[in-house]
Amino acid sequence: MADTVTSQWLYPPNWDETPPSSGGVKRIIKRFTCVSDGTGESNALKIDISELRTTLGRPAVRTVIEKIIYAQTGFANVRLTWDRNPAVTICLLLHRNGIMDFKPGGGLVDPGEEGDETGDILLTSTGADSGDAYDITITLRLKDK
């Protein structure tokens, strides 16, 4: 068996499973959820920035996280990382629910550069038992340089 994982683009609202390959956006909001069967996830791809285009239509190479809203039950922790070399931890969700608003400080900026891995956002859950769950919504801006 495997964990039951879903994802949904909340903004722009007209996206379905994958973003459009032409045009672009400045900001995206994505929600991902999981109900675990006890296996957990390890470096699971949550946001693939190679699919995203900035407002100028150029490929995104970096992201700036504005807000993370989360609720998690049962896991020892849930870790979000940028896929960089070496990996860069975004946050470690230890509490059961919360809101991290980075926007007043300009956002949490991906410190990587193009060429040092993908810059994708990955998730690892530890201490999973059957029935553990999370619900995470992330708002981020796209950068093409």
C-alpha positions in Angstrom: 0.0 0.0 0.0 1.0 3.6 -0.1 0.0 6.9 1.5 -3.1 8.6 -0.1 -1.7 11.9 -1.3 -3.6 14.6 -3.2 -2.7 18.0 -4.6 -4.7 20.9 -6.0 -3.8 24.2 -7.5 -5.8 26.9 -5.7 -4.5 29.8 -7.7 -4.6 30.5 -10.5 -8.1 28.9 -10.2 -8.3 27.6 -13.8 -5.3 25.2 -13.5 -6.1 21.5 -13.3 -3.4 18.8 -12.7 -0.6 20.7 -14.4 0.0 24.4 -15.0 -0.2 25.7 -18.6 3.1 25.5 -20.6 2.6 29.0 -22.1 2.1 32.4 -20.4 2.8 32.6 -16.8 2.0 34.0 -13.4 3.6 35.9 -10.5 2.1 34.0 -7.6 0.8 30.4 -7.1 -1.1 28.7 -4.3 -1.0 24.9 -4.0 -2.6 22.6 -1.5 -1.4 19.1 -0.8 -2.9 16.6 1.6 -2.0 13.1 2.8 -3.6 10.3 4.8 -0.8 7.8 5.7 -1.0 4.1 5.7 2.1 4.2 7.9 4.7 4.3 5.2 5.3 8.1 5.1 6.9 10.0 2.3 10.6 10.7 1.6 11.6 13.7 -0.6 8.2 13.5 -2.3 7.9 16.2 -5.1 5.2 18.7 -4.1 6.0 21.6 -6.4 7.9 21.1 -9.7 9.1 24.5 -10.7 10.2 23.3 -14.2 6.4 23.3 -15.0 6.0 26.9 -14.0 6.5 30.1 -16.1 6.8 33.6 -14.8 4.7 36.5 -16.0 7.2 37.1 -18.8 6.7 33.5 -19.9 10.3 32.5 -18.8 10.9 29.3 -16.8 10.9 29.8 -13.1 14.3 29.0 -11.5 13.6 30.2 -7.9 10.7 30.6 -5.6 9.9 33.0 -2.7 7.5 31.5 -0.1 5.0 34.0 1.2 2.8 31.8 3.4 2.4 28.3 4.7 -0.8 27.2 6.3 -0.8 23.7 7.7 -2.4 21.1 9.9 -0.8 17.8 10.7 -1.9 14.9 13.0 0.3 12.1 14.2 3.5 12.5 12.3 6.7 13.1 14.4 7.3 15.9 11.9 6.9 17.0 8.3 9.9 18.7 6.6 9.7 20.9 3.5 12.9 21.4 1.6 14.1 23.1 -1.6 15.9 20.6 -3.9 19.3 22.2 -3.9 22.8 20.8 -3.6 23.0 20.6 -0.7 19.2 20.5 0.2 17.9 23.6 2.0 15.3 23.2 4.7 12.3 25.5 4.3 10.6 24.5 7.6 10.0 21.6 10.0 6.3 21.3 11.0 6.3 20.0 14.5 3.1 21.6 15.9 -0.3 20.3 15.0 -1.4 23.4 13.0 -0.3 26.9 12.2 0.3 29.7 9.8 3.8 30.9 8.8 3.5 34.3 7.2 6.8 35.4 5.6 5.3 38.1 3.4 5.9 41.0 5.8 9.6 40.3 5.7 9.6 40.0 1.9 9.1 36.3 1.8 11.4 33.3 2.4 13.7 33.3 -0.6 15.1 30.1 -2.1 18.8 30.7 -1.6 19.9 28.5 -4.5 20.8 29.5 -8.0 20.0 27.9 -11.4 22.3 24.9 -11.9 22.5 23.7 -8.3 19.7 21.1 -8.6 16.1 21.8 -9.4 14.7 24.2 -6.8 11.6 22.0 -6.5 9.8 21.8 -3.2 10.0 18.4 -1.6 8.3 16.9 1.5 9.5 14.2 4.0 7.3 12.9 6.8 8.7 11.0 9.7 7.2 8.9 12.4 4.2 7.9 10.3 1.5 5.6 11.6 -1.6 4.5 9.8 -4.2 7.3 9.8 -1.7 10.2 10.3 -2.5 13.1 8.1 -1.4 16.5 6.9 -3.1 19.4 5.0 -0.6 22.0 3.7 -1.3 25.1 1.6 1.7 27.1 0.3 1.7 30.5 -1.4 4.8 31.4 -3.4 6.1 33.9 -5.9 8.1 32.8 -8.9 11.5 34.2 -10.0 13.2 33.7 -13.3 16.6 35.0 -12.2 
